[in-house]
Amino acid sequence: MGSAMPMKTPVILGTNGAAAIASADPEIKAVPLQTAELILLGEVGSGSGSSVWRGRVAGLDVAVKVLKTTPGTSNKDALRGFVQEARILSQLCHPSICMLYGTCMQLSSPALVFEFMAGGSLFDLLHNSPAELFPSTLSRIALEVASGVAYLHQQEVIHRDVKSANVLLDADLHAKVSDFGISTTFGPEHTAETGTYRSMAPEVLTHHPYNEMCDVFSFGVLLWEIGHIEIPFGSDSFLQAAFAVAVERKRPPVALPPPLGALAPLIQACWQHEPSDRPPMSRVLTELQAIEAQIRQLEERHAGGGTCMRSAIRSLRAGPMPAQRLPSAEPVQAPQAPPSAQ
């Protein structure tokens, strides 16, 4: 992790970013292409294509995603993803979408400036945190993610990589969808294998034409992960998981403790093999709103008596459970090569 450093850079603010920052600094007008000063504080994370720094703009904490560049090498794909992410996010504004404040050059590389999400990723909360997780918290997070993905589809955007690592949490564990580097828009026929194997829809894995319903499949896998607090096909390699989903039509076993058992029919509807058999995200959102309200009311009636889901799930598992196979149909081609994300 980097140490604090007083680096200052002008940030070009988009319309939504200017409006958000204007609430913290009245001297900044809520209009596009205003500039504000970014103070870079220190590096907080790093991936294969970018590093993430914490900073401040007009008194607000921000996250700065800096494209990694290697002298003498071409980084066109990564740069294309950066441009695509900025282009898509600049047109989005929703409580469950991580907001892009603006763009800048940082460390001699392009950078995107986002709102800072102090709670980290949903993946870390589920799998790397000892925090107690109650049904109302998990169902609310699922509802917020569904709200974000449904909004994307209303805006004719396909995320293409819905997964727990791409859901960020604020300090109060409210969820926002993030990472739009491989997102695309409705329109042309999509066939490229894009996303993460453990969450990828079968039609994407097998290079068949696909649309926004691939996000519905991935959300179903995410909903399973939230309800079970377990990595889907966690004992398999990513390629074995892809083969199980696309060719063998297998899905992780559904064994939810109460009251999360109400999620089971929705999970199974979302990960149907045929895209036309999956519900649209607007209907998924409506059903989750009803389920979340029921769970919240149940906990309110038993104030202070909510069940910790980690303990409930541990007691429910008597041993390893085999994957469940969907009804078979015509054979499909097996996935050939892994994508960049596993």
ChimeraX attribute file (.defattr): number of C-alpha atoms within 10 A of each C-alpha:
attribute: neighborCount
match mode: 1-to-1
recipient: residues
	/A:1	9
	/A:2	11
	/A:3	8
	/A:4	13
	/A:5	12
	/A:6	11
	/A:7	14
	/A:8	15
	/A:9	17
	/A:10	17
	/A:11	23
	/A:12	22
	/A:13	26
	/A:14	23
	/A:15	20
	/A:16	21
	/A:17	25
	/A:18	24
	/A:19	18
	/A:20	19
	/A:21	22
	/A:22	16
	/A:23	14
	/A:24	13
	/A:25	16
	/A:26	10
	/A:27	11
	/A:28	18
	/A:29	16
	/A:30	19
	/A:31	14
	/A:32	15
	/A:33	16
	/A:34	17
	/A:35	18
	/A:36	19
	/A:37	14
	/A:38	25
	/A:39	22
	/A:40	21
	/A:41	21
	/A:42	18
	/A:43	20
	/A:44	14
	/A:45	13
	/A:46	14
	/A:47	9
	/A:48	8
	/A:49	16
	/A:50	19
	/A:51	16
	/A:52	19
	/A:53	21
	/A:54	22
	/A:55	26
	/A:56	19
	/A:57	23
	/A:58	18
	/A:59	12
	/A:60	16
	/A:61	18
	/A:62	24
	/A:63	26
	/A:64	31
	/A:65	25
	/A:66	25
	/A:67	24
	/A:68	19
	/A:69	17
	/A:70	7
	/A:71	6
	/A:72	6
	/A:73	7
	/A:74	10
	/A:75	14
	/A:76	9
	/A:77	11
	/A:78	18
	/A:79	18
	/A:80	13
	/A:81	18
	/A:82	23
	/A:83	17
	/A:84	17
	/A:85	20
	/A:86	21
	/A:87	13
	/A:88	18
	/A:89	23
	/A:90	18
	/A:91	12
	/A:92	16
	/A:93	17
	/A:94	13
	/A:95	14
	/A:96	24
	/A:97	23
	/A:98	24
	/A:99	22
	/A:100	29
	/A:101	27
	/A:102	28
	/A:103	23
	/A:104	21
	/A:105	15
	/A:106	20
	/A:107	13
	/A:108	11
	/A:109	14
	/A:110	18
	/A:111	25
	/A:112	23
	/A:113	28
	/A:114	21
	/A:115	23
	/A:116	22
	/A:117	20
	/A:118	15
	/A:119	16
	/A:120	17
	/A:121	22
	/A:122	23
	/A:123	21
	/A:124	14
	/A:125	21
	/A:126	22
	/A:127	13
	/A:128	10
	/A:129	11
	/A:130	10
	/A:131	11
	/A:132	13
	/A:133	18
	/A:134	18
	/A:135	23
	/A:136	23
	/A:137	17
	/A:138	21
	/A:139	25
	/A:140	21
	/A:141	23
	/A:142	23
	/A:143	24
	/A:144	23
	/A:145	27
	/A:146	28
	/A:147	25
	/A:148	24
	/A:149	27
	/A:150	24
	/A:151	21
	/A:152	22
	/A:153	19
	/A:154	12
	/A:155	14
	/A:156	14
	/A:157	21
	/A:158	23
	/A:159	23
	/A:160	26
	/A:161	25
	/A:162	29
	/A:163	25
	/A:164	24
	/A:165	16
	/A:166	16
	/A:167	23
	/A:168	27
	/A:169	22
	/A:170	15
	/A:171	11
	/A:172	9
	/A:173	19
	/A:174	20
	/A:175	29
	/A:176	26
	/A:177	28
	/A:178	25
	/A:179	19
	/A:180	24
	/A:181	22
	/A:182	17
	/A:183	19
	/A:184	19
	/A:185	16
	/A:186	13
	/A:187	9
	/A:188	10
	/A:189	10
	/A:190	17
	/A:191	15
	/A:192	15
	/A:193	23
	/A:194	20
	/A:195	23
	/A:196	21
	/A:197	27
	/A:198	25
	/A:199	29
	/A:200	28
	/A:201	32
	/A:202	30
	/A:203	22
	/A:204	22
	/A:205	28
	/A:206	20
	/A:207	17
	/A:208	15
	/A:209	12
	/A:210	19
	/A:211	21
	/A:212	23
	/A:213	24
	/A:214	26
	/A:215	27
	/A:216	28
	/A:217	27
	/A:218	25
	/A:219	28
	/A:220	28
	/A:221	27
	/A:222	25
	/A:223	27
	/A:224	26
	/A:225	19
	/A:226	22
	/A:227	26
	/A:228	22
	/A:229	20
	/A:230	16
	/A:231	18
	/A:232	20
	/A:233	21
	/A:234	11
	/A:235	9
	/A:236	12
	/A:237	13
	/A:238	19
	/A:239	17
	/A:240	14
	/A:241	22
	/A:242	28
	/A:243	21
	/A:244	22
	/A:245	27
	/A:246	23
	/A:247	18
	/A:248	18
	/A:249	21
	/A:250	21
	/A:251	23
	/A:252	20
	/A:253	16
	/A:254	18
	/A:255	16
	/A:256	19
	/A:257	21
	/A:258	14
	/A:259	17
	/A:260	21
	/A:261	13
	/A:262	16
	/A:263	21
	/A:264	16
	/A:265	10
	/A:266	18
	/A:267	22
	/A:268	19
	/A:269	16
	/A:270	26
	/A:271	29
	/A:272	21
	/A:273	23
	/A:274	14
	/A:275	20
	/A:276	9
	/A:277	12
	/A:278	22
	/A:279	18
	/A:280	17
	/A:281	24
	/A:282	16
	/A:283	14
	/A:284	22
	/A:285	22
	/A:286	13
	/A:287	14
	/A:288	22
	/A:289	18
	/A:290	11
	/A:291	21
	/A:292	23
	/A:293	14
	/A:294	16
	/A:295	22
	/A:296	17
	/A:297	13
	/A:298	16
	/A:299	18
	/A:300	13
	/A:301	10
	/A:302	10
	/A:303	9
	/A:304	8
	/A:305	11
	/A:306	17
	/A:307	17
	/A:308	13
	/A:309	23
	/A:310	20
	/A:311	12
	/A:312	15
	/A:313	18
	/A:314	13
	/A:315	11
	/A:316	12
	/A:317	12
	/A:318	8
	/A:319	8
	/A:320	7
	/A:321	11
	/A:322	11
	/A:323	16
	/A:324	14
	/A:325	14
	/A:326	15
	/A:327	10
	/A:328	11
	/A:329	8
	/A:330	5
	/A:331	10
	/A:332	14
	/A:333	14
	/A:334	17
	/A:335	19
	/A:336	12
	/A:337	9
	/A:338	15
	/A:339	14
	/A:340	10
	/A:341	11
	/A:342	13
